[in-house]
Amino acid sequence: MLNTWDFISKLLPISQYLKDYNLNNALCDLLAGITVGLTLIPQVIAYASLAGLEPQIGLYSALCGGFIYAIFGTIPELNIAPTALLSLLTFQYVHNVTFGNTRAAIMLTFFAGVVELICGILHLGFLVDFVSTPVVSAFTSAGAITIASSQIKSLFGLNYKAESFINVWKQFFLHITGIQLWDTLLGLSCILILLLLRMVSKYGEAPTKNNRMSNKPSKSKQCIWYASVGRNAMVVVFSALMAFVFKFHKQTPFTLTSKVPSGFPNFSVPLQPIEANNGTNGTTISQMVAQLGYGIGVIPFVAILANVGIAKSFANGKVVDASQEMIAVGLSNIAGSFFGSFPVNASFSRAAVSSASGVRTPLSGIYTGIMVIMAFTFLTPYFSYIPKPALAAVIICAVVVMVDISITKSIWEGNRLDIVPFLVTFVACLISSIEVGILVGIFVEVCKLMYFTARPKVIIKQINVGQSYLRVTFTSSVFFSSAEHSREKILNYCLDEGRNIHIILLDCNRIFELDFTAGKCFESLVNELQTRQKYVAFLVSRSKTVKTLERCCTLKIDVFKNELEFITATQGEPATISICLLFRIHPGQRRRIHQIPFRRSLAHPQAQPKMQ
């Protein structure tokens, strides 16, 4: 029963939060949920347009994430809803389908959730570790630049179709003569206001940042903080009021958002084939999946990568359960697909706002979800007054902070070789697409990893103790990919530079894994050195490595447990010495597992090796 309860509490983290949940926690979560809602609602409307969908789809997409993550999530600051990067990727995969981009986005959400859920159940979070920080930073920065570039047309009131970064700017300069003055003034003014409100945030302070009443921030600091975190809502509402006033006087100087239907989203099954009607051919589910293509894999991969990374940033030193995070995001997407959602995941900006608001538990997402319900129930008739330049400004200011320029300096100073995957990924994302850039970056990193695996560092040093010898130290495990290279390097050094030294000690203490090919290469190395009248011995402290050498080598090899035994054995008189290697298996217990006889010319008769 205890194991069952532990399993349930791990699968449903809400059961742990409810134990100690009190009025103080509820008030903090309520404030954080409302604050995030003020940031979230204008964002998701803008991100819906970025995905090429209707504004209400953005609100539908923000419905289930808060409720589902409150039950299955582990990080209080995270809020699951549409993000800029996933919106851009959604647009790339659904805008050219034949069965409707809205239906395609919903199907993509369902399949992305299924993939994320399976990855969480199978504990496949380790796959994220194959994507290095330079690659993540590169495709995030490139994605932010691409997103900001895609909003240029709405910012200046232009109308053209373009997808990639290069085509967007090419079309912009081709249509530059059609720039709308009022749209441009409004868009640039909104950007300026948003950036200024972001900058003044450092002069404000959250009301719940400190629980002590004596240290409670002043009213002015609280007002500055509220103005900063609610800047998106303020700009959108003010722009909508301006548009309403102009329209009341029969003028429409701004390009406005299309009319948004009100009401709760319809519950529908995301996987439904299109039946043939009026002579038109139907579309099966398999045909729909084929049109979605690589998006079914790329969308969940990016979502997992971003979600786990943001979770680690706000974990405050705690260990992040990556599998549980994947389960929470997967269930959020699956549930959302039944209510007309497009793919969602956590956002760093919303997490930062939630953290600054003094959030205590993931239950704050419930209050944010209630705000979203109120928005598409009561406020949708007024969304049609929101100018598109204002939404474009919100998107641009939201993604501009994702461009990480400073990391290039850190990478260059830390390890200059890492700048290669960064630049390759960044350029590939801009020239081609985000998913191609990610794949190219991972390929470059895997190639780099394979190169260093195939070319491990081998330290060769001459030791002058009694009879001089060469100590060859392997700094890592030896596999088939690196065995031949290591053999040639050691052989060339010993035969050329170390030709006057006839004793060679191969230090294998740092070899944790040794495969069959590597063992045969060691046999070949020993054989070639022995034919040139050189004595070769092994220094091994791991029984597993000793057994691999025994099975792979047909020659008799000398193995020592430590270097002192080796030095003692090579400075005695001619004798037959039996070295018994003793390994500690359990505390207080020793076992004799290997015995190797050998004869050597010893320089000092009085120096007999001590038998173990």
C-alpha positions in Angstrom: 0.0 0.0 0.0 2.9 2.3 0.8 4.5 1.7 -2.6 1.1 2.4 -4.3 0.7 5.7 -2.4 4.2 6.7 -3.4 3.5 5.9 -7.0 0.3 7.9 -6.9 1.9 10.9 -5.2 4.7 10.9 -7.8 2.3 10.7 -10.7 0.0 13.3 -9.2 2.1 16.0 -7.6 -1.1 17.9 -6.7 -1.6 15.4 -3.8 1.6 16.7 -2.2 0.7 20.4 -2.6 -2.8 20.0 -1.2 -1.4 18.6 2.1 0.1 21.9 3.2 -2.1 24.2 1.1 -3.4 27.2 3.2 -5.0 30.6 2.7 -1.7 32.4 2.4 -0.6 30.0 -0.5 -4.0 30.4 -2.2 -3.7 34.2 -2.1 -0.2 34.1 -3.5 -1.3 31.7 -6.3 -4.3 33.9 -7.0 -2.2 37.0 -7.5 0.3 35.1 -9.6 -2.4 33.5 -11.7 -4.2 36.8 -12.5 -0.9 38.5 -13.3 0.2 35.7 -15.7 -3.3 35.9 -17.2 -2.8 39.6 -18.0 0.4 38.6 -19.8 -1.0 35.5 -21.4 -4.3 36.6 -23.0 -2.8 39.2 -25.4 0.1 36.9 -26.1 -1.9 33.9 -27.2 -4.1 36.1 -29.5 -0.9 37.3 -31.1 0.6 33.8 -31.3 -2.5 32.5 -33.0 -1.9 35.0 -35.8 1.7 33.9 -35.9 0.6 30.3 -36.4 -1.8 31.5 -39.2 -4.9 30.7 -37.2 -7.9 32.7 -36.0 -7.5 34.7 -32.7 -9.9 32.6 -30.7 -7.8 29.5 -31.4 -5.1 31.1 -29.2 -7.5 31.4 -26.3 -8.7 27.8 -26.8 -5.1 26.7 -26.7 -4.5 28.4 -23.3 -7.6 26.7 -21.7 -6.4 23.2 -20.7 -2.7 23.8 -19.9 -3.2 25.6 -16.6 -5.6 23.0 -15.3 -3.7 19.9 -16.4 -0.3 21.2 -15.2 -1.8 22.0 -11.8 -2.5 18.3 -11.4 0.6 16.7 -13.1 3.2 19.5 -13.0 6.0 19.9 -10.5 7.4 23.5 -11.0 5.1 26.2 -9.7 6.4 28.9 -12.1 5.5 27.1 -15.3 2.4 27.8 -17.3 1.5 25.7 -20.3 0.1 27.7 -23.2 1.1 28.8 -26.8 4.7 30.1 -27.3 6.3 32.0 -30.1 8.6 29.2 -31.3 5.9 26.5 -31.4 3.5 28.9 -33.1 6.1 29.5 -35.9 6.7 25.8 -36.3 3.0 25.1 -36.3 2.6 27.6 -39.2 5.3 25.9 -41.2 3.6 22.5 -41.0 -0.1 23.4 -41.3 -0.3 26.3 -43.7 0.0 24.2 -46.9 -2.2 21.3 -46.0 -5.3 20.5 -48.1 -7.7 19.7 -45.3 -7.6 23.1 -43.4 -4.9 24.6 -41.3 -7.1 24.7 -38.1 -7.9 21.0 -38.4 -4.2 20.3 -39.1 -3.0 22.3 -36.1 -5.4 20.3 -33.8 -4.2 17.0 -35.2 -0.6 18.1 -34.8 -1.4 19.0 -31.1 -2.8 15.5 -30.5 0.1 13.7 -32.0 2.6 15.9 -30.3 0.9 15.2 -26.9 1.0 11.4 -27.6 4.7 11.5 -28.4 5.5 13.6 -25.3 3.4 11.3 -23.1 5.1 8.2 -24.5 8.6 9.8 -24.0 7.6 10.6 -20.4 6.3 7.1 -19.6 9.4 5.5 -21.1 11.7 7.9 -19.3 13.3 9.1 -22.5 14.3 12.5 -21.1 18.0 11.6 -21.6 17.5 12.2 -25.3 17.5 15.9 -24.6 21.1 15.6 -23.3 22.2 15.0 -26.9 21.4 18.6 -27.8 24.1 20.9 -26.4 23.7 24.4 -25.0 25.3 26.1 -28.1 22.8 24.3 -30.4 19.8 25.2 -28.2 21.0 28.8 -28.0 21.5 29.0 -31.7 18.1 27.7 -32.8 16.4 29.7 -30.1 18.1 32.9 -31.3 17.5 32.1 -34.9 13.9 31.3 -34.2 13.4 34.6 -32.4 14.9 36.5 -35.3 12.7 34.6 -37.8 9.6 35.3 -35.6 10.3 39.0 -35.3 11.0 39.2 -39.0 7.6 37.5 -39.8 5.8 40.3 -38.0 7.4 43.1 -40.0 4.6 43.1 -42.5 1.9 43.5 -39.8 4.0 46.2 -38.1 4.2 48.3 -41.2 0.7 47.4 -42.6 1.9 45.4 -45.5 0.2 42.4 -47.1 2.3 39.6 -48.7 3.1 35.9 -48.2 6.5 34.7 -47.1 7.8 32.0 -44.8 11.6 31.8 -44.5 13.8 34.6 -43.1 15.3 35.4 -46.4 11.9 35.5 -48.3 10.3 37.7 -45.6 12.9 40.4 -46.1 13.0 40.0 -49.8 9.2 40.5 -49.9 9.4 43.4 -47.5 11.7 45.4 -49.8 9.6 44.5 -52.8 6.5 45.9 -51.1 8.2 48.8 -49.2 6.3 51.4 -51.1 3.0 50.1 -49.6 3.9 50.9 -46.0 0.9 52.3 -44.1 1.8 55.4 -42.1 -0.7 54.9 -39.2 0.1 51.2 -38.8 3.8 52.1 -38.7 3.4 54.8 -36.1 1.2 52.7 -33.9 3.5 49.6 -34.2 6.7 51.5 -33.4 5.0 53.4 -30.6 3.9 50.1 -29.0 7.4 48.7 -29.3 8.8 51.7 -27.6 6.3 51.6 -24.8 6.8 47.9 -24.2 10.6 48.2 -24.1 10.4 51.2 -21.7 8.0 49.3 -19.4 10.3 46.3 -19.4 13.2 48.5 -18.5 11.5 50.2 -15.5 10.7 46.8 -14.0 13.9 46.9 -12.0 12.5 49.9 -10.1 9.4 48.0 -9.0 8.9 45.2 -6.6 6.3 42.4 -6.3 3.9 42.8 -3.4 4.3 39.1 -2.3 8.1 39.0 -2.8 8.6 39.3 1.0 6.1 37.9 3.5 7.1 40.3 6.3 4.8 43.2 6.6 7.7 45.5 7.8 9.5 44.8 4.5 6.5 45.2 2.3 7.3 47.3 -0.8 5.9 50.7 -1.2 2.8 51.5 -3.2 4.8 53.2 -5.9 7.1 50.2 -6.4 4.1 47.9 -6.5 2.5 50.1 -9.2 5.7 50.1 -11.2 5.8 46.4 -11.0 2.2 45.9 -12.0 2.7 48.3 -15.0 5.7 46.3 -16.1 4.3 42.8 -15.9 0.9 43.9 -17.4 2.5 45.9 -20.2 1.2 43.6 -22.9 -2.4 43.9 -21.7 -2.0 47.7 -21.3 -0.7 48.2 -24.8 -3.3 46.0 -26.4 -6.2 47.6 -24.4 -5.0 51.1 -25.1 -4.6 50.4 -28.9 -8.1 48.8 -29.0 -9.6 51.8 -27.3 -7.9 54.1 -29.9 -9.3 51.9 -32.7 -12.8 51.9 -31.1 -12.8 55.7 -30.9 -11.7 56.1 -34.6 -14.3 53.5 -35.7 -17.0 55.4 -33.7 -16.1 58.4 -35.9 -16.3 56.3 -39.1 -12.6 56.0 -39.5 -10.3 53.0 -39.6 -6.7 54.1 -39.8 -5.3 50.8 -38.4 -5.5 47.3 -39.8 -7.7 45.5 -37.3 -8.1 41.9 -36.2 -10.8 39.8 -37.7 -14.0 39.3 -35.7 -13.7 36.8 -32.9 -16.6 34.5 -32.1 -17.5 34.2 -28.4 -18.4 31.2 -26.4 -16.9 28.1 -25.0 -15.0 25.9 -27.5 -16.7 22.9 -28.9 -15.6 19.5 -27.6 -14.6 17.3 -30.6 -12.4 14.3 -31.4 -9.2 15.5 -33.1 -8.8 12.5 -35.3 -11.7 12.6 -37.8 -11.4 11.7 -41.5 -13.0 14.1 -44.0 -15.8 12.3 -45.9 -16.3 12.8 -49.6 -19.0 15.3 -50.4 -20.5 16.8 -53.6 -18.0 15.0 -55.9 -15.0 15.9 -53.8 -12.6 13.2 -52.6 -12.4 12.6 -48.9 -9.2 12.6 -46.8 -8.2 9.7 -44.5 -6.4 10.0 -41.3 -3.3 8.4 -42.8 -3.3 11.0 -45.6 -3.6 13.8 -43.0 -0.7 12.4 -41.1 1.4 12.2 -44.2 0.8 15.9 -44.9 1.9 16.8 -41.4 5.2 15.1 -42.1 8.1 15.7 -39.8 6.1 18.1 -37.6 4.8 15.1 -35.6 8.4 14.6 -34.4 9.9 18.1 -34.5 7.1 19.8 -32.5 7.2 17.5 -29.4 11.0 17.5 -29.5 11.2 21.3 -29.4 8.5 21.4 -26.7 10.3 18.8 -24.5 13.6 20.6 -24.9 12.1 24.0 -24.0 10.0 22.7 -21.1 12.7 20.7 -19.4 15.2 23.6 -19.9 12.8 26.2 -18.3 11.9 23.8 -15.5 15.6 23.4 -14.6 16.0 27.2 -14.6 13.2 27.6 -12.0 13.8 24.5 -10.0 15.9 26.4 -7.4 18.5 23.6 -7.1 16.0 20.8 -6.9 16.2 17.8 -9.1 13.8 18.1 -12.0 11.7 15.0 -12.9 12.0 15.4 -16.7 9.7 12.4 -17.3 7.0 13.9 -15.1 7.3 17.2 -17.0 6.9 15.4 -20.3 3.9 13.6 -19.0 2.3 16.9 -17.9 3.0 18.7 -21.2 1.8 15.6 -23.2 -1.5 15.4 -21.3 -1.9 19.2 -21.8 -1.6 18.9 -25.5 -3.8 15.8 -25.7 -6.6 17.4 -23.6 -6.2 20.7 -25.5 -6.7 19.0 -28.9 -10.2 18.1 -27.9 -11.0 21.8 -27.5 -9.4 23.1 -30.7 -5.9 23.9 -29.4 -2.6 24.1 -31.3 0.7 22.9 -29.7 1.6 24.4 -26.4 4.4 24.3 -23.8 6.0 26.5 -21.1 7.2 30.0 -21.7 10.3 31.5 -20.0 8.7 35.0 -20.0 5.5 33.8 -18.3 7.5 31.7 -15.8 9.6 34.8 -14.9 6.4 36.8 -14.3 4.9 34.0 -12.2 8.1 33.8 -10.2 8.2 37.5 -9.6 4.5 37.4 -8.5 5.3 35.1 -5.6 3.7 31.9 -6.9 3.7 29.1 -4.4 2.3 26.0 -6.2 1.3 24.9 -9.8 -2.3 25.5 -8.7 -1.9 29.1 -9.9 -2.6 27.8 -13.4 -6.2 27.1 -12.4 -6.7 30.9 -11.8 -5.1 31.7 -15.1 -7.3 29.2 -16.8 -10.4 30.8 -15.2 -9.3 34.2 -16.6 -8.9 32.6 -20.1 -12.5 31.2 -19.8 -13.8 34.7 -18.9 -11.9 36.2 -21.8 -13.4 34.0 -24.6 -16.8 34.1 -22.9 -17.2 37.8 -22.3 -14.4 39.8 -24.0 -14.3 38.3 -27.5 -16.7 40.9 -29.1 -14.1 43.5 -28.3 -11.1 41.6 -29.7 -12.0 42.8 -33.2 -10.9 46.3 -32.3 -7.3 45.1 -31.6 -5.0 46.5 -34.2 -2.6 44.1 -35.9 0.4 46.4 -35.4 -0.1 46.2 -31.7 -0.1 42.4 -31.7 3.0 42.4 -33.9 4.7 44.7 -31.3 3.8 42.3 -28.5 5.3 39.4 -30.4 8.5 41.2 -31.4 9.1 42.4 -27.8 8.4 39.0 -26.4 10.9 37.2 -28.6 13.6 39.8 -28.8 14.9 38.8 -25.4 15.4 35.2 -26.8 18.2 36.4 -29.0 21.3 35.5 -26.9 24.2 37.4 -28.3 26.4 37.3 -25.2 26.7 33.5 -25.2 28.9 33.7 -28.3 31.6 35.4 -26.2 31.3 32.9 -23.4 31.5 30.0 -25.9 34.5 31.5 -27.6 36.3 32.0 -24.3 35.3 28.6 -22.9 35.9 26.3 -25.9 36.3 27.7 -29.3 35.4 24.5 -31.0 31.8 24.8 -29.7 31.4 27.9 -31.8 31.2 25.7 -34.9 27.9 23.9 -34.0 26.5 27.3 -32.8 27.2 29.1 -36.0 26.2 26.2 -38.3 22.9 25.8 -36.4 22.2 29.5 -36.4 22.9 29.9 -40.2 21.0 26.8 -41.1 17.9 27.9 -39.1 17.9 31.3 -40.9 18.6 30.0 -44.4 16.4 26.9 -44.3 14.0 26.3 -41.4 14.1 25.7 -37.6 13.7 22.0 -37.8 16.5 21.6 -40.4 18.7 23.8 -38.3 18.2 21.7 -35.3 18.9 18.5 -37.2 22.1 20.0 -38.7 23.2 21.2 -35.3 22.7 17.8 -33.7 24.5 16.1 -36.6 27.5 18.4 -36.1 27.5 17.7 -32.3 27.3 14.0 -32.9 30.2 14.2 -35.4 32.2 16.1 -32.8 31.4 13.6 -30.1 32.3 10.7 -32.4 35.6 12.4 -33.3 36.7 12.8 -29.7 35.5 9.2 -28.9 37.6 8.0 -31.8 40.6 10.1 -30.8 41.0 9.8 -27.0 43.9 11.4 -25.2 46.8 9.1 -24.5 49.5 10.4 -22.1 53.0 8.9 -22.6 55.7 9.7 -20.1 59.1 8.4 -19.4 59.7 7.4 -15.7 63.2 7.1 -14.5 63.0 4.8 -11.4 65.6 2.2 -11.4 65.3 0.9 -14.9 63.6 3.6 -17.0 60.2 2.7 -18.5 57.5 4.4 -20.5 54.1 4.8 -18.8 51.2 5.0 -21.2 48.1 6.3 -19.6 44.7 6.0 -21.2 42.4 8.9 -20.1 39.1 7.3 -21.1 37.5 4.0 -22.1 38.7 2.4 -25.3 36.2 1.2 -27.9 36.5 -0.2 -31.5 36.4 3.4 -32.9 39.5 4.5 -31.0 41.4 1.2 -30.6 43.4 1.3 -33.8 44.3 5.0 -33.5 45.5 4.4 -29.9 47.6 1.3 -31.0 49.3 3.2 -33.8 50.0 6.2 -31.6 51.6 4.1 -28.9 53.5 1.9 -31.3 55.0 4.8 -33.2 56.1 6.6 -30.1 57.6 3.5 -28.5 59.5 2.5 -31.6 60.7 6.0 -32.6 61.2 8.2 -29.6 61.4 5.5 -27.0 63.6 3.0 -28.8 66.2 2.9 -26.0 63.6 2.0 -23.4 62.6 -1.6 -23.3 60.0 -1.6 -20.5 56.5 -0.3 -21.3 53.7 0.0 -18.7 50.1 0.4 -20.1 48.1 2.2 -17.4 44.5 1.1 -17.9 43.0 2.2 -14.6 40.9 4.9 -16.3 39.4 2.4 -18.7 35.9 1.7 -17.5 34.8 -0.1 -20.7 36.9 -2.2 -23.1 35.2 -3.9 -26.0 36.5 -7.0 -28.0 38.0 -5.0 -30.9 40.0 -2.9 -28.4 41.2 -6.0 -26.6 42.4 -7.5 -29.9 44.2 -4.3 -30.7 46.0 -4.5 -27.3 47.0 -8.1 -28.2 48.4 -6.8 -31.5 50.3 -4.0 -29.7 51.9 -6.4 -27.2 52.9 -8.8 -30.0 54.6 -6.1 -32.1 56.4 -4.7 -29.2 57.6 -8.1 -27.9 59.0 -9.0 -31.4 61.2 -5.9 -31.0 62.5 -7.1 -27.6 60.4 -4.8 -25.5 58.7 -5.9 -22.3 55.0 -4.9 -22.0 52.9 -4.9 -18.8 49.4 -3.8 -17.9 48.4 -1.7 -14.9 44.7 -2.7 -14.2 42.7 -2.4 -11.0 39.3 -3.5 -12.4 38.4 -7.1 -12.7 36.1 -6.5 -15.6 38.9 -5.0 -17.7 41.2 -7.9 -16.7 38.7 -10.5 -17.8 38.3 -8.7 -21.2 42.0 -8.8 -21.7 42.2 -12.5 -20.8 39.4 -13.4 -23.3 40.8 -11.2 -26.1 44.5 -11.9 -25.8 46.0 -15.3 -26.7 49.4 -14.2 -25.5 50.5 -14.3 -21.9 50.2 -10.8 -20.5 51.6 -9.4 -17.2 49.0 -7.5 -15.1 49.8 -5.5 -12.0 47.4 -4.1 -9.5 49.4 -0.9 -8.8 52.6 0.7 -10.0 54.6 -0.2 -6.9 54.2 -3.9 -7.7 55.4 -3.2 -11.2 58.5 -1.3 -10.0 59.3 -3.9 -7.4 59.0 -6.7 -10.0 61.2 -5.0 -12.5 64.1 -4.4 -10.0 64.7 -7.9 -8.7 67.0 -10.9 -9.7 66.2 -13.4 -12.4 63.4 -15.5 -11.0 60.0 -16.8 -11.7 57.6 -14.5 -10.0 53.9 -15.2 -9.4 51.8 -12.1 -9.1 48.4 -12.6 -7.5 46.0 -9.7 -8.0 43.7 -9.1 -5.1 40.5 -7.1 -5.6 38.2 -5.9 -2.9 34.8 -7.3 -3.8 32.9 -6.5 -0.5 34.1 -4.6 2.6 36.3 -6.9 4.7 36.4 -9.6 2.0 39.2 -10.3 -0.5 39.2 -12.8 -3.4 42.1 -14.1 -5.5 41.0 -13.8 -9.1 44.1 -13.8 -11.3 47.6 -15.2 -11.4 50.3 -14.4 -14.0 53.7 -16.0 -14.1 56.7 -14.2 -15.8 60.5 -14.1 -15.9 62.5 -10.9 -16.0 66.1 -9.8 -15.7 66.2 -8.0 -12.3 68.9 -5.5 -11.6 69.0 -5.9 -7.8 69.1 -9.4 -6.4 68.2 -8.2 -2.9 65.0 -6.6 -4.1 62.6 -9.5 -4.2 58.9 -8.7 -4.8 56.6 -9.3 -1.9 54.0 -11.9 -2.5 50.4 -10.8 -2.1 
